Amino acid sequence: MDTQHSAIQVSRYSPTHIRATWGGTGSVEEASKAFGFSRAKGYDLVRQGKFPCRVLRIGRSTRVVTTSLLRVLDSGEPEYNGAHEGALRPS
């Protein structure tokens, strides 16, 4: 039974399933599971500006951009670049 549960868990976060079931954004918790790390680790990465894909802050909510998540899952390359760090500093 544990093997079946694991197979269901893995397929739930496959790019095919995400494309079919997610809207334009998803939760940090669900995206973190797709990457294989915990909710807490996901939010830590968001706070540090190092979450592997684009995130949107909408009021008090933080959402993950689904197309960005899928690109990262497909390519294995993170899309963050730390561009927001120091972007407003005068040169």
N, C-alpha and C positions, 0 to 999 in steps of 0.2 A: 504494500500500500504506500509506503514511503516513496518508492520509485515512481508510482503514478502521480503522487502529489508533486514531486520534483519536476516531472515532465509537464504537468499543467502549469506550474510556476514559471518554467522556462518559456513555454510557448506564449504565456500571457504577456511577456515582455519582448517578444520577437518583433522585429521591424514590421513584418506582415500584419501581426495583430494590432500593433500600435497604429499603423496606417488605417486599418479598418475600424478602429473603435475610438480613437482620440480625436478631439476637435483640433482647433488651432493652437491650443495650449494644454499642458498637463500640469499636475502637481509636482512639486519638488520631490515629495515622497515617492511617487510612482516612477519618476525619472531616475531617482537614485537607485531604486530597485532594478531598473533596466540596466544600469551600469554595474550593478552588483555590490553597491555599498549601502550603508544604513541611512535612514532619514536624517539622523544627527550629523553624519559626515557630509551629507548633501547640503544641509543648511550651513554648516561650517564653510564649505567651499563657496557657497553663494556669498556669504559675508566677506570672504577673502577676495572675491572677484575671480575665483578660479574654477567655478563649476564648468564642466567640459563643454557645455553648449549655452546658447543664449537664454537669458532669463529676463522676465519683465516684472517690474514692481508696479503693481496697480493698487494704490492706496496702501493698505496693510498687507495685501496679498502678494505673494511671489509666485509667478507661473513660469513654466518652461515652454519655450517655443518648440512645437512638435517637429516642424521641418528641420530645425537645427539639431534636435535630438536624433532624428533619423539619419541625418548626414554624418553625425559623429559615430553612431552605431555602425553605419555602413563602411565608413572610411577608417575608423579607429583613431582618427586625429581630432584632438579637441579644437573647438572654434574660439575659445576665449583667447584674448591677446593682452589683457590688462590695459587696454586702450583708455579705460575710464580713469586709471591711476595717473594722475598728473596731467590729464588732458586740459584742465583749466589753469594750469600754472603758466604764468607769463614767461616768455622766452628771453 
